[in-house]
Amino acid sequence: MYLSFTCVDVNGEINREICSFQGIRFNINGFAVLSTEHNVHDYILPIDNEHYTVLINNLENLIKTGPSIIRLAKGKVYRVRKNAMLPLDDKKEREYEFTGI
């Protein structure tokens, strides 16, 4: 399964990417981490635990329909070096949404 999304890199440039989607997890520091085949980057989503649960439920329901490509729409995704911390403000996104293509 592939994941299509727009991300912001450390220079503030906006890029469109399609990656092999390998999973998502919530980090206790207040963001979700997307796992892909990229070995040197993490993709992080600033989100609180409550909205992460909503996002995961959305993803589970979408996976049941069997799309080859999933689009992550709305909200900001940040591309950072693997295991790096990105200084984020306290504002967490609430508008993330997975859709099938």
PyMOL commands that set and color helices and strands:
alter all, ss='L'
color gray80, all
select helices_A, chain A and resi 49-64
alter helices_A, ss='H'
color red, helices_A
select strands_A, chain A and resi 2-8+14-20+23-27+31-35+41-46+69-73+78-81+97-100
alter strands_A, ss='S'
color yellow, strands_A
deselect
rebuild
show_as cartoon
